[in-house]
Amino acid sequence: MVVIRLSRGGAKGRPFYNIVVADRRDRRDGRFIERVGFYNPMASGSEQPLRIALDRVAHWADVGAQLSPAVTRLVGEAKKAVAAA
């Protein structure tokens, strides 16, 4: 099964997450099929905290990929930001 989930990167105490499409059996930070965005919870100033290719997320969801709870929340935030802009 294919899942859209967060893959952690960054330094200790400064997390950075890539939003990736991966096989559920692969490790969290291991192999992935496609990178569809990123989430930077420590963003400050003019840094962008969240970027998601909503069209790619919709494509993968249409072909059966499941979103993790964290990614579902982030996609909702991204949709609100697009609607407000």
N, C-alpha and C positions, 0 to 999 in steps of 0.2 A: 504494500500500500504506500502511496505517496502522501507526504505531509509537508505543509508549509510551517516552518518553525524558526526559532531564533538560534543562531550559532554565535557563541561568545568569542570575542577577541578583546584586544586592548590589554592594558597593564593591570597589575594588582591594584585594586582601589579605583581604577578608572575604566569601567566596563564599556565596551562597544559591541553592538550586536549586528550581525548581518542577518537579513531575513532571506532564508533560502528554501528552495524546493528540494526535498531529499526523500530517499527511500526510508521508511520508518525503521528498518533494521540497521541502518548506518549510524555511526556514533554522532553525538550532538555536534561536535566540531570537525567531523570527518568529511567524507565525500558528499557532494551535493550535485544536483542536476542543473539548477539555475539560481543565480542570485537576483532577487526581485526588489531589494531595497536594503535600508539600514536604519538602525535606531541608536541614537547617542543620548543616553539619559543624563550625561554630564555636560551637555552642550551649554556653552555660555557665550554671551555677546552675539556676534553675527553668525555663529556656527549654526548649521541646520540640524535640529534634533531628530527629525524623522523624514525619510523619503521612501515612498513605496510606489512601484509601478502598478497602479490599480488595474490596468488592463491585463497585465500578466497574471496577477493574482486571480482575476476573474476567469481568465483562460484556464488556469490550472484547476480552479474550483469546478469549472464546467466539465473537465475531463475526469473528475473524481478525487482530486486531492483534498485532504482535510486540513483545516487550519487549526493550529494549536490555540488554546485559550488566550495566551499572551498576544499572538498575532491577530486574533479576532478583535481584541481590544484596540490594538494599534491601527488596524484597518479602519475601524470605526472612527478613530481620531482623525485619520487622514481624510476620510470622506467628509467629516465635519469641516475640516480646514479648506477643502476644495469647494464645498458649498458656500462657505463664508467669503471666499475670495472672489 
